[in-house]
Amino acid sequence: MSLVLFFALFYAGFAQRDYKGQTVDAKTGEPVPYVNIGILDKGVGTVSDENGIFHLPLETSKYGNGDYIQISCLGYETIRIPVSKIEFEYNEYPKQILNPAEISLDEVEVTNTTLVPIKEYIGYQNNGSPSLGYWKDNVALGGELATKIRTSKGPRQLNSLEFEVWSNPSDSILIRINVYDSDGPLGRPLTNLNKSGKDILKALKKGRGFKDVDLEPFAIHVTDDFYISLELLKVYGDSEIDLVLAAADSDYGSYRKYTSQDKWQKVSDVNMAYYLETSPYVSQEKAKRYEVKVEKARRKLRMLSGFAIHNGSMLADVTVKNQRTRETTKTDDSGRYVIHAEKKDVIMFSKQGYKKMVLEVGDQQFANALMRLVD
């Protein structure tokens, strides 16, 4: 099953004019990169570049008095300008001044119960499913692909995000990870839960592989269901975007924006395979029960063993990671590894100077990893 996501932005030629400028900080005068600019809910938008420069081709005759250009960015106040009042410049980039927003701290709930963090994985994994999602053709900057993450109620911190790229022919793609509350119309994404004022950026290099994003520096907390989205900021190189991502067979559904400031639309019942390590805060009694449960489950797992080999020689100190369980070990001095693994688990072998090797577990309990040097 495929989740096909086409982002396209077509220009009408001579009828359009170029609304351009530079987004800058009101206090420092420094450029503000990766600001979302677009006509609200109309599928016309873009993102400013690393120098704050933006271009937004517009055919103003298509829009009425109720249409606005919205300019928004984490850590800054949102700006709305009626399309009828925008001014076009031909030889300059007028500065669009952004005022820093006041930081609102979440309310602190006082309780007599001592809560402690435990480790819990939530979200969705592909686990060998043929489901996928992709951005194809002329993707509009600011386009997003989001999936709702179901979770139990209660406070938890988001520690890391993992997703899998099946194919990326571009030299590099810069994306932003957004975390949204489900407080929009029809339970769709609306409020950004990243209160740090800092963008969560990730560069995706050419090729396939699992991508890990460290979320701890952003101190993102949730208390109920939420959305994770990947947003396109920049494509490097001359090739057209054709980014293929792993999806899952869960049926909660995925949502898209075609471009900056567009409305959210449900695109499929298939979820993107966004998988998160989190730290829910629970009572000490529940934490002890959870540790016992995890240990029992770990003991029931099958073991996979083998050797990491290069040109007939055993390789020591190779990192071996089960992508599903996150269990990690290293090969010993004889190149041998032992790790818990079930059928369809994906095991990744990595060592500096060598290409990463990926193994999908089948019925075997013994498998060697044949390592190759980096070109």
N, C-alpha and C positions, 0 to 999 in steps of 0.2 A: 504494500500500500504506500502510495507516495503523497506527500504534502507538497504541492507545487506552489511556489510563491513568486509571482512575477511582479517586479517593481518596474514601472516604466514611466518616463517623463518625456512627453513629446512637445516639441516647440513649434509654434505656428509661423515661424519665419518672420517676414517683414512686419507683421501686425504686433509683434512683441517689442517691449522696451526693456532695457537692463536696469533693474533697481539694484544698486550696489552700495557698498560702504565698508566700514571697518568697525568691529565691535571692540570697545575699549573700556577699561575700568575707570569709574568716575573719580576715584581717589588717587590712583597711581598713574593714570594715563596709559598704562600698559595694555597691549592687545589681549583680548579674551578669546581663546580658541574654542572651536567646536560648539558654537552657539546655534541653537535651532531657530531658523527664520522661515516663515511661511504664512500663507493665507489660511486662516483658521478653518479647518474641516473641509478644505476644497481640493486637497491632493496636489497642491503646488507649494514646494518648499525646498530648502537647502540647509547646509551647515557651513558656518564660517570655517576657514582653514586655520592652520597653526598660527598664522599672523593676524587672525581676526578678519581677514578679507572675505567678502561674500558677494556673489552675483545671483540675482533672482529674476530671470526673464518673466515679464508679465504682459498680459494683454488686458489692460485696465478696463476696456469697454465691457468685459464679461462680468464685472463685479459691481454690486450696488452699494447703497449707503450703509447697509448692515454688514458689509464684509471688512475684515480687519487683517492687517499683517501683525502676527504675533512674534515677538522676539523673547526667547526664554533660555535660561541657563541655570544650572545648579549654583546656588550661592548668590544669585542676583534677583532683583525684582523684575517681574514680567512686564513687558512693554506691549501695548496695543496701539496701532496707528490705523485710522480709517484709510482704506485703499484710495479713496478720493482725495486724500490730503498728502499722499507721499510725493516727494520731489525727486526728479531724475537728474543725475549729474553725468556728464560725458567724459570729462578729463580728470576727475578727482574721485577720491573715495571718502565721502563725508563720514565723520566719526559718529557712531551710534553709541551714546554714553550709557553704560550700565551701572546702576547703583547697587552696591552690595545689600543683600537682604539681611534683616535681623534674624539671628539664629534663635529658633524657638526650641527650648529643651522639653523633652517628654516629661509628663508628670511622674513623680515617684510615689509608688504605692507602699505604704507602711504596713508591715505584717509581722506577727509574732512568730511565724514559721521561718526557719532558716532554710534558704534554698541554695542548692549547689548545682553546678553545671555538669551535664553528662554529654557524651558524644552520640549523636543520632544522625543517620543519613536519611534524607528525604528527597523527593523528586522522582525522576524516571530515567531508566537505562534502556539501551537498545536491546541488549542480550541476544544478538543474532537476528533480530527482526529485519525484514527488507524495507521497513518504513523509513522515509527520509523527508527532508525539507530543504529547499534551496532558494537562493537568490539568483536570478538569471537575467541576462540581457542588460539593458541600461538601468541599473538600479538607481533610484533617487537617494541622494544623501539625506540621512535622517530617517530612512525606512527602518522599521523595527519588526521583529518576529518574537512574540511573547507566548509563554505558556503559564497557566495557572498551577501553582504548587499547593497541593492540599496538605494540610498539617493539622495536628491537634491544637486546641487553644491553649494559650499560656505563653509566657515570655521566653524567647529564644534568640540567640545571636547567630548570625550567618557567618561561617568561618571560611568556606571555600566553595567554588563552583567548578564543576567539570562538565565539558561537552565534547563531542567527537566530530571532527571534520573528516568527511569521507573524501572530499576532493576540493582543491583550491588551485586553479591554474595561474592565478595572479601572482605577481612578484611578492606582494604583501597587501594585506587588507587591515585597516585600523577600525576596530569596533569599540563601542561603549556598552558596558553592562549596566542595565537599569533595573531597579527593584521597585515595584509599584504595589500600593495597596489596592484591594479590589473594591474600591469605594466609588467607582464611576457608574454611569448609567448601565443597567442590566448586569451589574457586578463586574464590569470591565476595568482595565487599569486606569488609574487617575493620579493619585498622590504619590510622588516619588519618596520612598522611604530612606533614601540615602541623605542623611542630614549633615554629612561631613563637609559639604561644599566642594568636594573634590570628585572629579570624574574617575570612574573605574574603566581604565583603558586596557585594551589587549590587541597586540599586533599578531595577525595570523599569517605565518609564512607559507610559501608554496608547498603543496603536498597534503598528505593526510596525517591524522594522529589525534590523540587525546590532548585537550587543552585544559590546564588548571589555572584558576584565577583566585588569588588570595584576597579574601574579603575582610579579614580581621582588621586591617588598618582603618577601615571605614566605619567600624562600630555600628553595623546595621542590625537593628532589633525588630522583630515582628511578634505579633501576638495571635495571629490567625492566618488563614489562607492569604497568599500573595502571588504576585507575578514576577517572573524573571524574563527580561527581554534582551536581545542582542540588537544593537543599532549600528548601522553603517555610517562611518564618518569619512573614510577616505580609501580610495583604491590606488595602489602604486603600480606603475608599469603600464604597458599599452594594451594588454589583453582585456577583453570584456569580462565582467564578473560572472562567475559560474560556481558559486560557493555551495557545496553540498554538505548538509549536516545530518547526523543521525537523529532519527525520531523514535518514538516508542509506540506501543500498541494501546496504551491507556486511552480512555475515551473522554477525558475532561475537555480537551480542545485547545487549539492554538489561535492566536489573534495576530493581526498585522496592521501596520500603518504603511502606506505607500511612500510617505515622505514626511519631512518635518511638519509638525502642527496639523497633520491629517487626523481624521477620526479613526478610532479602532474598529476593525471589522473581524468577525469570526471567519476563519478560513477553512478550518477542518476540525473534526473530532479527534484527530491524531495529535498527541503531545510531542513537543520537541524533547529530546533526551537531555534535559538539564538536570544535573544530579548535584546535590549540595551536602556538605558536611555542616552540621549545625550543633549548637550547644543549648538545648532547652534547660531551663532552671526548674528543678524539682526538689521535693523534700528529701532529706537524707535517707529516710526509710525507703522511698521509691528508688533512689539512686543505688542502694545496696541490692534491691531486688533486680534492678536492671543489669547490674554487673554479673549477677549469678546467671541470669537468662542469656546474656551475651556469651559467657564462658561455656555454658552448656551447648549453645548453638555452634560455637567454634570447634568444640571437641567432636561434633558429629560430621564436620566437613571432611571430604576426601583430601588426601595428600597427593601433591604432584611433585615429582623430583626429576632431576636430570643434571646436565652439565652445560656450562657456557663455553663454547669452543671457537677458536679462530685458527684457521689453517692447521688443524690437528693438535693445537696446543690448548690446554685448559686455561680459562681466564678467571682469575680471582677478583674479588671486589666488584663484581657486576651487580648493579641494583636490580632486584626482581620485584615487581609490583603487581598485585592482583587489582585490576582497575575497578572491579565491582566492590570488593570488600575493603579496599585500600590497604590491605596487609602488605607490608614491605619487608624484604629480607635482602641479604647479599650472598653471593657465592663465596665459599670458603677458599682456603689456600689451594685446594685441589680442583677448584672450579665448580664444585657441586652446590646445588641449592635444594631446599625443601620448602614448600609453601602450601597452604590450604587452597584448594581450588575445586570447583564443581564444573560439570559440563556446561559449555557455552561461556564460561568465564574467560576474560581476556587478560593475558599475562604479558607485561611489558618488561623487556630487558634493556638496560641502558648503562653505558660507561663512557666517560669522557674519551673522545678520540675515535669512538665507534658509532656506527649508525644504530638507531633504536630498532629493536627487533620485537615484533608483536606476534604472540601465539594465542590462537583460540583453542581452548581446551575441549577435547572430545571425550571418547571413552577411555583414553590411555591414562595411565598413572605415572608414566615416565616419558619425558620429552627433552631433547637437547635443543639449545639455542645456538644457531650458527651465526656468529657475529662477523660483521664486515667493517673495515676501517672507513672513516669518513673520507670522501673523495677530496 
